[in-house]
Amino acid sequence: MTGLGSAFQHPGLLRRVATCLCRIGLKRAGVVFFENSDNRDVYCRLGIVRQDVCHVLHGAGVNLAQFPLTPYPTDGTVTRFLFIGRVMREKGVDELFAAMRSLRAAGQSLRAPRRRGYRGGLPRASA
């Protein structure tokens, strides 16, 4: 499982339907892989899967030994941002924009690619 999705964020009809469908779909699974233990715990708590068939994969993220934290350049070099994901609040795009505003206010030279025709104003995902 790569994520729970917005269906599991709030109690309600959508969550109950999604839970039921996941139970049916995973009923005979011999093993279910999760990217993190939080999602595994939700599936187990909701009775979607049994703990004994769950396996958490480790290492889905940035290898900090290969890509260590480095300071932003101070020589006027333009820092370019790239966001690969769906443009949704739930995917962290607001945090990206806040970080860019903060860095720009601190004097960093930044550039973010813009998609032609994008006018801003992110819709909220419905649950």
Secondary structure, DSSP 8 states (H G I E B T S, - for coil): -----GGGTS-SHHHHHHHHHHHHHHTT-S-EEESSHHHHHHHHHTTSS-GGGEEE----S--TTTS------SSS--EE----S---GGGTHHHHHHHHHHHHHTT--EE----TT----------
